[in-house]
């Protein structure tokens, strides 16, 4: 039975977007999101859940939704953003049957143009066989004169019937709110934050996005928002109630024994407006059920822990924590014009208040805050790694789009995966990934917030208290 907290009666009108594409015939998966890209390739044989395939303390995850059982030897961690980008282009160019891209938006620079060119190559080389579906957020994907929609328009015009571009519109953005809010500001209400990329039988999952499907009966803006959410809820609940899948290369549903299956992947969804709290429930339970003496590395590009997560870390979890946050200079809004330029100050203020509470409760030795700073880089990392007591390699990791903050939990639609593994090679790759991120960090202390560039204007402090849940 599905955990009672995951699916609750719908009481919210706003809905974000959902995009989770899969088939039972997947031959390879690439999950890229929370931290750096991870590339999964399954074997050609059906995969079976081992009796001892999971660390004892994590078997409860099977109660929260479906699982995919794979061999950790077929997982590759991509260590640089450039590797992920090149893999995207390669897979797009070589696609033979299908491409599905779900994202908040697609940029309009030279790199994005080359990615679209790779899609055009696939369409040209395969004749009428390959089908491309792109799902973007309507507000972010339409911002400005040169935007995602304009970038993709030539594909639609040149390959009608093969390319479908869908734009998700949140039911919460309607009426006087929509008329009042200009571009950029209308994105504050609610966004799809999913990022998933499917090329034939290879799935890449970095950060996430949906729209009005042809057989969807309720319009997101003009229709009844509660009815819209109910219909979405019904579709999602069917997915969440399925318990286990084997990644096979045929349509057989028979689960054959394969004792190389040492890694389990759990897809996790967080859609609070729909009453879907799956990711939140799993994350909370993971934080409190790890053995005493465990070390949890948690990274958030936009550090703004929910009250519940903060309470668990400070009061309930037996683990030690190394929390990785962005310094103001690597915040994505650093140097922005207008009010947006104050956003790094707001995150600095939130981090300062958290650190002060850590000190007040004498938790400095157990909970450590680190700041990432690397010249000419922005920090958008999201991730969690669990090291069990006495072990130098992680056994559990979360990969996906959530930032563990208020927007991720209560406003935006998010998706990530939990990976539980005993595979030594995969654990070494995940450890190297974590170390690569933390090598550009410095330990936060009281002097950090006394620096001249960390002085927060009074108005930012006041405003942050009122709009914190939008971060």
N, C-alpha and C positions, 0 to 999 in steps of 0.2 A: 504493500500500500504506500502511496506517495505520502511523504511527510506532511503533516497537517498544516504546517506554517508556509509551505511553498505556494499552495494555491488557496487563495482566500476569496470570499465574495468581492466583487468589484464595487468600489465606492468612489473611484476617481474618474474624472471626465477626460483628463489629458492622456494621450498615448504617444509613444515615440515610434521607433521603427524596429522591425525585426527582420533579420536575415540570417537564416542558418540553413544552408543547402548541403544535402548529403545524399548518397545513395549507398545501397549495400554492396555495390560493385566497385567501391573506391579501391584503387591499387596503391595510392600514395597520398599522404596528407602532409601539408606544410602548415604548421601553426606558428604565426608570427604576431605578436601583439604586445602583451604586457611588458615583457622585456624585449629581447632581440628575437629575430625569426628562428623558428625551429622547423626542421624539415622531417616529415615522417614518411616512411615507405614501408608498406606491409608486405609480408611474404605472399606467395601464391596459394598457400594452404589456408584452410579455415583456421581461425584462432580460437583457443579455448581458455577460459578462465582457470588458472591454477588454484589449487587449494591453498597454497602458500604464496600466491602471486602478489599480495599486498602486505605492506607493514600492518601488523595487527591493529594498531591504533587508527587506521584509515579505512577499514572495511565498511564502516558505517556509511561511507559516501554512496554505496550502492543503494541505500534507502532513499536517496534524493533524486534519482533520475537514471537515465541510460548510461551505459559504459561501453567503451570500445577497447578490446584487448589486442595488444600488438607486441611485437618483439622490440626491445630497446635497441638492439643492434641495428635496426633500420631507421634510427632517428639521427638526424644531423642538425646541430645547432649552428646557425649562421651568425658569425661574430661581428659583422659590420653592416651598417645600413646599405652600403654600396653592394654588398653581396645579395641582400634581399632584393634590391632594385634590379640587379642584373638577372636574378632568378625569375623575377616577374616578367621581364622582357623575353627571356628565353622560353618560358612556358607559354606566354601569349603567342609568340611567333610560331611555335610548334604545335599549337592546339589543333586537333583534328575534328572534334565533335562538339564541344561546348566550352563556353567561357562564361562564368558568372562573377561579376564584381559588385560587391556591396561595400560602400564606403560613405563616410560623411560627405566627402567631395573629392574631386580630382583637381590638382593644381593646374596652372596654365603656363608653366615655365617650359624650358627646353626639354628637361627630363621627362615631363609628363607628355609632351608632344611625341617624344621618341617611343614612349609606352603605347600611345594610341597608334603610332605607326606600326608597331609590332602586331597589334590587333588587326590592322588593315592587311598586313602581310598574311596572317592566318586566313582571313576571309578570301584573299585573292588566290592563295595556294590551294585551298580545299574546295573551291567552287561553291556549291550551295550546301555543303555538308555542315560546316561549323555554325553554331548558333551562339550569339553573344547577348547576354542580359546584363545591364548595368543598373544598379539601384543607388540613388544619391538622396541626400536631404535637400528639399526644395529651397530652403532659405540659404543654406551655405553654398549649395551648388549653383545658385542663381545670383550670388552677390557680385555686383560690378557689371560693367559692360562686357569685359572679357572674363568668362566664367566657364565652369565645367560643362554646362549645357552647350555653349558655343563650340567648345573643344570637341565634343562628341557628335555634333550635328552632321558633319560630312560623312561619318560612318552610316548614319541613318539614311541620308540621302543617296549614298552610293550603293548601299546594300540593303534595300528595303526587304522586309521579310526575314532577314537574318539577324538584324540588330534591334534590340528593344532597350530603350532607356526609360527608366521609371524614376519619378521624383516623389519622395515621401513627404506628405504634409501632415503635421501634427494637428489633431483635432483641438488641441488646447489653444492654437493660434487662430482665433476667429473673432468676428465682431469688432467692437471698438478697440480691442487690444491690437488686432492686426492693422487696423487703420492708423492707429496712433504711433506704433513702433516703426522706425525707419530700418533700412538695411543694417546688418550687424546686430542691432539691438533686438530685432525680432528673433534672433537665434538664442537669446537668453531664456525664452519660455520653455523650450523643449527641443531636443535634437536626437536624431539617431546617431549613436556613437559606435555602431558596429563596423568592423573592418574584416571582411572575409573575401578571399579570392579563390575561385575554383577554375582549374584548367584541365579539361578532360577528367581524369581520375586523380588529380593532384589538388589538394586543398591547402591554401595558404591562409592563415588567420592572424593578421596583425591587429588591427583595432576596429570597427564595424558599421549596416544600413537597409528600408522597404518602401513600397509605394502602394498605390491602389491597383491591386491585381485585377485582371479582366473579369474574373468571376466574383469579385468582392462586391457585396450588395449595398454597402453603406459608404457614402462619400465622407472623407475625413473632416472637411470643413463645413459642408452644407448639410450633411446628415446628422443624425442624433449621436452625440459623442459617446453616450453610455452604450448604445447599440453597437457602435463601432468597436468599442473596447470589449464588449461581450463576445463578438464574433472572433476577434483576435485571440481572446482568452481561450475559446473553445479549441482553436487550432493549436495553440501552444500547449494546452494541457494534454493533447493526444501525444505530442512529442515527449513531454516530460514523464508521462506515465509508462513509457516503454523502458524496460530495465536494462537490457543487454543486447549488444550487437556484435557479430563477428565481422571483421573486415575481410571479405572474400572476393574472389575474382569471378564468381559465378552466382547464380540466383538461388543456389541451395541454401536452405535455412538450417541444415544439419550442422551441429557444432561438433567438429572432430577434435580429438585430443591433440594438443600441441604444447609440449612442455617448454618451448622456447618463449612462450608468452609470459614475459616478466614485467610488462608495463601496461598500466591501465589508464585510459584517457576518459575523463568525465566532462562532457560539455555542460557549462553552467550559464544560466540566463538570469538577468536581473531586470525586471520590468515592473517596478513598484506601482505605476499608475494602473497596471492590469492586475495587481494582486499577486504577481509572480515574484517571490522572494528567494528563489532557489540559490542564487550565488551568495546572497547575504547570509542565508542560513548556513551554507557550507563553510563560508569564510569564518563566521563567528565560532562555529563548532570546532573548526580546525585550530583556531587560536587558543581555545580553552582546553582541548583534549590532548595536545602534544605532551609528551612526558616531561617531567621536571628536569631541567638541565638542557633542554633543547635550545637551539639558537635559531631565531627567525630573522631573515633578512627581508625587509619590506621596502620597496621603492615606489614613490609616487611623484610624478612630474608636477602635479598640482596638489600639494599636501594640505588636506583639509578634512581630517578624519571625522567621521560621524561621531556623535556622542556615544553611541553604543560601542563602536570599535575602540574609541579612546578609553572607555571604562574597562573594557576587556583587557586591553594592553596594560593599563595601569593597575587594575585591581584583581582580575580573574585569571589571567594567563600565567602559567608557571614558567614560561620560556623567557630567555633573554632576547632583547630586540636590538637590531641595528637598522634604524630607519633612515632611508636615503631620500633627500629632498633636493630641490633645485635652489641654487643661490639666485639672487635677483638678476644677475647678469646673464644667466642661461635660461631664465624664464621666457616663454614664447612671446610674452607681451612687453619685454624689456625694450625701452626706447620707442614704444608706440605713441602715437599722437593722441591728444585729448585725454579723456577720462581713462581710456584703456591703458595709458602709460602708468597709471597708479596701481594697476593690478599686481605687479611684483611686490609693491609695498604692502598690499593687503595680505598676500601670502606670507611675507616676512612677519607681519603682525600675528597671523594665525600660528606660525611656527614658534614665535616667541612666547605666546600664551601657553602653548603646549609644553615648551621647555621649562617655563616657570612652574607649571604644575608638576612636572617630573621632579624638579628640585625641591619644591614644597613638600612632596611626599617622599623625599629621600630615595629616589629610584634611579639616581644617575648611574650607578654601577650596573644596573640591570637593563636600563633603557637608554640607548645612545642614539644621538641624532647626528647625521652626517650630511654635509652639503656638497653637492656636485658642482664643479666649475671647470670648464675647459674652454679655452679661447676659441672663438668663432663657431661654437656649438650651442644648440639649444637642447634642453633636457626635457624629454617627453616620455621618459621610461616609466613603466608600470610593471610591477612584478613582486613575487614572493617566493622565497626559497626556505625550506625547513631542513635543518641539520639536527638529527637526533643525537642524544647524549653520547659523547665519546666518539662521534663520527666526524670525519673531515670532509665528507661529501654529502650533498643534499639528496634526500629521498623523495621529497614532495616539492612540487613547484606549481604556481599558478601563472598562466599565460593568457593574456587577453586585453580587453579595452578598459576595464574599470580602474579608476584612480583611488579607490577606497574612500572617496569623499562623498559629500552630500549630493552632488549632481549625479554621480555614478549610482548611488543607492536609491535616491528618491525622485530623480527627474529624468535622466537620460536612459535610453535603452542600452544595455551593455551585454556583452557575451565574452566569456573566457573559458578556458579549460583547466582542470586540475589534472596533473600528471603524477601518478604514483609509480615509482620504479625501484627495482633492485638491480637493474643492469649497471654494471660497473662503468662501462664506457660512456653511457648516457649521463650518469651521475658526474663523471669527470668533465664532460662537456658543459653541463649546467653550472658546475662549480667554477669553471674557467670563465663562463659568461658573467657570473656574479662578480668574480674578482676583477674582470676588466672594467666593470662599471664602478666599483668602489675604489679603484686605484686613483681616480681623479677627484677624490673627496677629502674634506677636512672635517675633523670632529668639532661639533658645535659646542660652545661653552658660553658663559655669561658675557665674555669680552666680545664675542661675535656680534651681539646685538648692541654693543656700545660703540661700534665703529660709526664714523660720520655718515657713511652711505646707508646705514641701517636705521636712521632716525625717521620715524613714521609720522607724517603730518596728522594733526589732530582730526581733521575731517575724514581722513582715510580710516582711522580707528573707529569713529562713530558710524560711518557708512557700512563698514565691514560687519559690524554687529547686526545690522538689519538685513543685509543681503548675503550673509554667509552661506545660506542654503542654495544659492545660485552658483556657487563655486564648485 
